Amino acid sequence: MPGNDRSSVTLNGGTFSGDKAAILIDSGSGSGSKTVRDLLGYKCAYFDGDGALITGKRGEYMLERAVTVKDCTHEEVSDNGDGTHNINCDGCGIHQSDMLHAARNVYVVSEGNKSAEYTSSCQDCGAQTDSPWTAEITEDFTVPYGQTSDKELKVTVAPGGEALEGDWCKDGVELGDGDVYALPGDLEIGEYEYVFHAKVSRSVELHVTVTVEPKTVIPVITGSAAKVYDGTAAYDGAGLSLSLDGVLEADRSGVTASASYAFDSADAGENKTITATITELSGDKAERYVLASNTAAIKGKIEKAGQAAPGAPTALDTNIRDTSITLTAAGDNFQYSRDGEHWQDSPEFTGLSPDTAYTFYARVKEDANHNASPASGAASFTTKKSAPGGTGNSGTGGAGNVSVPKEEQEKNAAALTGKLKISQSGKKISVSWGKVAGADGYDIYVQYSDRKFTEKSITSIKNGKAGKATVQKVNGKALDLKKSYKAYVLAYRMADGRKVTLGESMTVYAAGKNNKKYTNAKAVKVKKSSYRLKKGKTAKIKASVILADKKKKQLSNVGARPFRYISTNKKVATVSASGKIKAAGKGKCLIYVCARNGYAKKIRVTVK
């Protein structure tokens, strides 16, 4: 290489080698010849094959072996601590005193573009020339639809929290500058990436992702709901409105909900729960919302249904006696009345007058889901005419001119009923009753509870002092111990060879000992066993039963109330079918509280 001053070779980097020398300068004879040091660019130096800085080459014209040219690492550098430095380097030939640092600025962006770091150092000596900082952008976040207007994107610089000037963009479109960007309030459902470009260096590019998800809304039911019992829990939603709490006002016309409705059960009742099950959200704004729950509830009622009136009641001639008429039982769910106002479960009417016409009605009784039906058409029956000296109701005809007064019949009926019981032991049925003064005998009627009394149902006891009978057959056959039974007792006396009825008990019912479902009362309990009342005053009997088998239910599928009541003297006190005592006149009497099987508790009543 020529060594005259006109050569323009400058070495700023690279590795050099040759057969004779790495660098050789033909210096010639001119006083201005350059040395190998003079070839180096600013701050550059030679390094040997081991990477060591080559020094001490001032005035030389040749470098042997391979050398590499790169930025000098400087041998002697001192930072003065006041923004200046001294350099005295024999490698690159720089010798500076009290010179300002030459800054090298570096920006490093993190993976994912969530933060950036800035450092500045002297490119000559490496000393820090500026305070470092770290910039961080808002973390990615999710926000419900309609709630973006109060959200900001921000770049924060630490330490100090200084603003980092730059501009924001989305999808390549500039949105504005500054370190803060306020999100618009009309962002639709979706994912959006926002980019911040720092003005200090375009290499500083920070990213934040905003996800707008559907807004949660709550279904609400308002209104009133009622239907008539139809055997199903389904409801058509009449009277109810379904709304969505949380839908933005501007979207209300664009979001609708469809639902199916159902009561908590099919049974009639007040304050029942109706549940709306939302089947879908529809409308052009529906995708902006999601349900917090797909159900909502409200209270409603199922009213009892009506029932058609039954046909008029009927009665067999054998069940029409002089002081009682037993209508043909239509079923467990029927009731019967003499006046169309007062109703009873039993088809048996006692205490009637002989040879008197009575009108009867039937209806389907009220239950948990139905109102009682209207009364049936009327049916008229006439009690048997009392034979002279008696009632003749067993088909025996009259007997002279003997007559049994009504009061005496009622007294005798009370006597029979007060101690009337039906029970079962082994393969026989025992029936016991209260004795009637002047009786010559008793006819005991026993039949299965779901059948009618017939002449075959009678067991006759020709002993007026008897108070008990045993029946081993019903309808001429051995007992079915799984079935339930009914019985009543008729007291009679003989006149001219014919029976004259003195009184009849009420009908009692009992479950067979092998009945898997039902049991009988073994005792009756009352809250008060005696009452003292003034004439015209009333009192209500409160009674309960003790069951023979606590694991079974009390027999109930028969035509009789749980309790029936009978007064021994109606001139002193009467008692209603519901157990209401009414003081009629001064005196004393007994009232019997009778369970379905005849087990009774007596109550003493004194009227002052």
Secondary structure, DSSP 4 states (H G I P E B T S, - for coil): -B-STT----B-SEEE--SS-SEE-B-TT-TT---TGGGB-TTEEEE-TTSPBP---TT--EE-S-EEEEE---S-EEE-SSSEEEEE-TTT--EEEEEEP-EEEEEEEPTTSSEEEEEEEETTT--EEEEEEEEEEPPPEEEETT--TT-EEEEEEETT-----EEEEETTEEEEESSEEEPPTTPPSEEEEEEEEETT-TT-EEEEEEEEEPEEEEEEEEE--EEE--S--EE--TTEEEEEET--GGGGGG-EEEEEEEES-SS-EEEEEEEEEEEEEESTTGGGEEES-SEEEEEEEEEPBP----PPP---GGGB-SS-EEPPP--TTEEEESSSSSEES-SEE-SPPTT-EEEEEEEEPP-SSBPPPPP---EEEEPPPPPTBS--TTTT---TTB---HHHHHHHHHHHHHT-EEEEETTEEEEE----TT--EEEEEEEETTS---GGGEEEE--TT--EEEE-EETTEE--TTSEEEEEEEEEEEETTEEEEEEEPPPEEEE-TT-SSEE-EEEEEES-SEEEE-TT-EEE--EEEEES-TTSEEP-SSSS-S-EEEES-TTTEEE-TT-EEEE-SSEEEEEEEE-TTS-EEEEEEEE-
